[in-house]
């Protein structure tokens, strides 16, 4: 498909995001972290979590007061191999960055490390945090709970978030094995993206209280908040397509995110109080880092991991299929295509970026400016 959206140079977009976050009270060092997390999503082609979310998920929430621009991290408990942090409703991306830096250093010394964060906010693309570990030759694992969206198998009520369970594993190839996906059949961010581009959500991904599929993207977003619709778990509705597996993984992430951190869970993460007023989201995240050097060594590990990936890609293809991919490969290929072009920006996001720029009086000029 030919790209018709204008590209913005990475450096230009990075500087704009940093200055915009600063304009809304985020300290410069923290703003740089947040900008890089958002752009990493677009580098990988995961546009539902990139610049698309800059204003509605972060700037708008700072303005509403449900996300604090200054992140006051508190270490609640720490041992040589574990950490529990309280983000005090600050930037989830900032809290997660400091958590992963600390866990990586612990894993270098002790072989493994794990941590949790409570009272946090949206931490961006989960794969950013696991990849911080793989970039250091280690295995990264992370997950987070979120606003209730998923219905349990045989249910229609949104009880759990899209709750990603994410892994990044170093290989001897140019990119890691990186599995970053929700435990729902579709992410809320994807529906937000469908809504932005005026596209219906495919049937079968969302169920209404009547048990029927819903497809109107704008209405789905409203119904999810109102409790009138829910996402199907990974696999699908009911048992025939093994939706109970996605349900089980979502519940696992919910438990690890909340129980290890001592934070709230499920309906308490709605962002709305009993009177329908906005409140803090108070999300929980968990992180684990494993150092292969403490097993059979990093070289053996990376070669074996790479051999497995190569064998999978070389296996017999289905009729008409051009190739087989392994997790993280498509995202790496997107980056190969985009690194010299920049980040493509849709009409809707162009308007949001221009509005923020003009409000803050920033000097940035973009390709859509006449």
Secondary structure by P-SEA (a helix, b strand, c coil): cccccccccaaaaaaaaaaaaaaacccaaaaaaaaaaaaaaaaaccccccccccccccaaaaaacccccccccccccccccbbbbbcccccaaaaaaaaaaaaaaaaacccbbbbccccccccccaaaaaaaaaaacbbbbbccccccccccccccccccccccbbbbbbccccccbbbbbbcccccaaaaaaaaaaccccccccccccccccccaaaaaaaaaaaccbbbbccccccccccaaaaaaaaaaaaaaaccccccccccccccccccccccccbbbbbbbbbbccccccaaaaaaaaaaaaaaaaacccccccccccccaaaaaaaaaacccccccccaaaaaaaaaaaaaacccccccccc
